[in-house]
Amino acid sequence: MTFISFVVMVTKASVIDRVFARVPARFLKFSIVGGSGVIVNMGMLYFLTEFAGFYYLASSLIAIEVSILCNFVLNDLWTWGDKKHQTKKRYLERMARYNLSAAASGFLGNFVIMTVLTEAGGLQYLLSNFIGIGVGILLNYFLNDRWTYKAAMKL
């Protein structure tokens, strides 16, 4: 079984309803996409810092934005695919809203936490980044569910 077929099988409503009856299917999809974003973010942060020679704070800002863009594409196609209107203008509006909400939660929940934990707490930057990502997850979901895609439905 391939990874994609496994994800498709797991995210079918009947499987989700049975296995995760109390967790909304949309949040599960968001979490799976978010997991891929964690990999993109952590990988970019590590690569830019350790191999490209960027200062870890600059690497973090770039890694956050790259993961935001990757997550937007996946969330738009899959997590909130039932709510989109497929015009170029609406797509760009959703992308702008998603980027603003994810950047806000990414900056507050990722960059600030990582900086404080690394600079003041003495934690290694990758561990601090991972903790920071965790802080921003619920805020990011809430902002996207209540603003990005709710507003897209009204357009």
Secondary structure, DSSP 8 states (H G I E B T S, - for coil): --HHHHHHHHHSHHHHHHHSTTS-HHHHHHHHHHHHHHHHHHHHHHIIIIIS---HHHHHHHHHHHHHHHHHHHIIIIITGGG---SHHHHHHHHHHHHHHHHHHHIIIIIIHHHIIIIIT---HHHHHHHHHHHHHHHHHHHIIIIIHHHHHH-
